[in-house]
Amino acid sequence: MSAEPGLAITIRRAGPDDAEAFAAGFRDEDAYSGTLQVPYPSREVWRKRIADLPDGDYLLVAEVDGRVVGNAGIHRAGASPRRAHVMMMGLTVHREWQGKGVGRALMQALTELADKWLPVMRIELTVYTDNERAIALYRGFGFEIEGTHSGYALRDGRYVDTHTMARVRRKPGIA
């Protein structure tokens, strides 16, 4: 799916000034229930998270008409040098912007960053098993389900399952 005709989606790096937009986005149950975030987000917590982003981690926002309508990031999978080729990914799109190409634009930006500019061979993510729209989006970018975690997270008073998905790309010079 591409962006709706006439819809101009701008992708850019997130900054501390985006903290209120992040907090506002995660006030929506559709946004936080699809992630490991909890209700009642604080602007100050988001400001600190964005300002203190570790080196090598990337946090992007999608804007339409100057309004943040989604975000996505890739983050190192851990401190071990043996996993330096792996990053974890997360993505959320505000409810009223879902299905309009915002997630696709964010995915395109993240995968191009990983493929063309970073030493990343593997991107991993978890997604709730009932999030069919997200699973379809990820599959469209080459992610495959590698396993299922039972009772992975508490969501709205119930333990729910997730799929582990990954996209592995062999880079030139890597066996």
HUGI-V565212 format. One record per backbone hydrogen bond with DSSP energy under -0.5 kcal/mol. NH is the residue of the N-H (numbers start at 1). CO is the residue of the C=O. If there is no record, write none. Layout:
# HUGI-V565212
nh	co
NH	CO
NH	CO
This chain:
# HUGI-V565212
nh	co
4	100
7	4
8	6
9	7
10	8
10	63
12	61
14	59
18	15
19	16
22	18
23	19
24	20
25	21
26	22
27	24
28	25
31	28
32	28
33	29
34	31
35	32
46	42
47	43
48	44
49	45
50	46
51	47
52	48
53	50
57	54
58	74
60	72
61	12
62	70
63	10
64	67
65	8
67	64
69	62
70	62
71	92
72	60
73	90
74	58
75	88
77	86
83	80
84	81
86	83
87	122
88	75
89	124
90	73
92	71
94	69
97	94
98	94
98	95
100	97
102	97
105	101
106	102
107	103
108	104
109	105
110	106
111	107
112	108
113	109
114	110
115	111
116	112
117	113
118	113
118	114
120	114
120	118
121	85
121	119
122	85
123	167
124	87
125	165
127	163
129	161
131	128
132	130
135	131
136	132
137	133
138	134
139	135
140	136
141	137
141	138
142	139
143	138
144	166
146	164
147	164
149	162
150	148
152	149
152	160
153	160
155	153
155	158
158	155
160	153
162	149
163	127
164	147
165	125
165	163
166	144
167	123
169	121
169	167
171	169
174	171
175	173
